[in-house]
């Protein structure tokens, strides 16, 4: 097993002045590779309302994998869930890639899974949360117009881990984690001017880039 830690990146959001810090880590447990006609599917934890990976993050990673340099064939989460109904519906879906071996041992499901052309199941867990906020702002309407005064700031933290399960080998071949944090702020002297840290988007882009490298078995 090999462990690789990527350098922490500081991303300055263009035109916003908000800074995002992103760290990506990779653990490889087996060799990988993908052939023409094979694809991947990105799934998020969907069991409990307060313990779900956001669908927009799953879609973001999926879209990034299927576009740009070294793009990979991708089956969308919804198409995969529909094709394998009812095994991946939220009520009975597996909780992690560790539950997949027992699930795909069922002949009917194994047959349906093979027909999708999916080689890797990428299972993402994690969320983006607001971890701190400070400041206040007051807005009012007067005879001379509308105005706001004050200063608001908040910090968001994105923490996600992707487990990659190789259907052909029937085992987890590695994990990639992506963590991003950033502070957004809104100063207001008459007109509020937001400076937003795109924390979730940064975590998504970094994870997708590393997944491309991992699956294509590039160093």
N, C-alpha and C positions, 0 to 999 in steps of 0.2 A: 504494500500500500504506500502511495506517495502523497505527500501533502505539499501544496503550493499556495503561497500567500501573495496576492497581488498588492502592489504599492497603493497606498491610500491616495485618492485623487481629490483635489479641491476644484470644484467647478463653479465658476462665476457665471451666474445666469445673465445672458445678454440683455442689456437694457433694464435690468432690475436691481443690480447691486447686491442681490441676496446670494450668499455663499453656501454650497452644499459639499459636505465631506462624504466620500463613498469608499468603502472597503469591500473587496471581493476575496473570498477564500475558496480553494478547491481541494477536495480529497478524491484521489483516484484509486479505485480498488481493482480495476480490470481494464484491459485495452478496449478501445471502441473504434467505430468506423460505421459509415452508412453508405449504402449502395443506391444506384439509380432505381427509382421506383419505390424506395422505402421512405418512410416519413416518421415524424414524431408527433406526439400529442402532449399538450401542457394542461395539467389538471390542477385545480386548487381544492384545498380542504373545504368541504361544504356541509358539514354535519349540523353544527349548532349555529344559531344566528349570531351569538357573541364570540364564536370561535371559527370564523370563516376567513379564507383568503379572498380579498376583493376580486370580483370578476374582471374589473377593469385592469388590474395588475396582471392577471392571467392572460387576458387578451393582448395587453401590451407586450409581454414576453413572447407570446405566440406570433404576433405580427412582426416583431423585430427578428425573430428566427427565420421567418419566411421571406425576408427582404434584405437588400444590401449585400455587402461582400460576404462570400462563403455561406450564402443562404441555404437553408435546409427545407425540404418538403415538410409541410405542417398540416395536420388534420385539426380542425377547430374542436374545442372542448364540447360544444353543443352537438356537432356532427358525430363525434365519438360516443357521447352519451346516448344519442338517438340510435346509433348503429348497434349498441350493445345493451339496449333496453331489455330488462330493467336493472341490470347489475350495477350500474353506476349512477342510479338515481340517488339524491341526497339521503334518503331514509335508510338505504342499505349499502351505500358506497363504502369501499374499504377506507380505513382511517389513514393508511400510509402504504408505501410500497412493500412493507413487510407483510401485508395481508394479501398481496397479489398472488404468490405461489399457490396458496390453497384455493384462491378464487378461480384461477385459470386452469386448475386441474379438472374442472368440470368440462366434459367433452364438448357440449354445445357452445359454451362460452369460448373455449379455445378455438373452435372452428370459426366463430364469428370474428374473433380477434384477428385471426390469421387473414381473413378476407379483407380487413381494413387496410392492410399494407403498412401498419404502424410497427416500427422496429423498437422505438424507445418510448416509454411512458415517463414523462417528467412531472414529478409530484411536488407541488409548491405549497409550503406552509409559511405563515407569517402575516403580518399586518403593518399598516402605517398608523401611528398614533400621535396625538398631540401630547407632549410630555410636560410642557410648561408654558405659561402665558403671563404677561405683565402689562401694566399700563391702563390707560383709560382715554376715552374720547367723548366729547360733547358736541352735538350738532344742534343748531337752532335756526329758526326762520324769523327774520326781522323785516322791518319796512324797507330796509336797504338791500335785502337779499338773503341768501342761504350761506351758512358757514359752519365749518367744523374746526375744533381745536383739540389737540392732544397727541398722544403717541401710544400705539399698540404694538406689542411684539409677541411672538409665540414660536416655540420650537417643535418641530415634527421629527419623528424618528421612524424610519422604515427598516424592518428586519425580516428577511425572507431566506428560506433554505429550500433548495431544489434537490430532490433525490432522483437519480436517473436509473430506471429499471430497464434492462435489456430483455426484450421478450424472447429473442432467439436463445440466449443463454439462461434465461429464467432466474436472473439474479440482479441485485443492485450493483451497478458498476462504479458509482461515485456520487459525490454530493458537492454542491456549490452553494455558498451563502453570499448574500449581498446585503450590506448594511449601509444606510445613508442617513445623515442627520443634517439639519439646516435650520436657520432662524429666519423667519419672515417678519417684516415690520411695516407699519403704516403710520408715517408722520402726517400730521394735518395742521396746516395754518391756512384756514379758509377752505382749501380743497384737499381731501385725503389723497395721498400718493402711495399706492401699495407696492412693496418690494417683496415678491413672493419667491420662496425657496422651493424649487420643483424637486422635492425629496423623493417621492415615489417614482417619478419619471427617471431620475438618476439611478435609483436602485434597479429599475427595470432594464434600462439600457446596459448597465454594467453586467447584470446577470445574463442577459441574452448574448452579449458579446462573448462572455466566458463559456457559455453553453455551446456556442458554435465551435470554439476552439476545442472544447472537450470532446464533443461528439465526432468532429472531423479528425480527432486524434492528432492535433497540431500542437507544437510547443512554441 
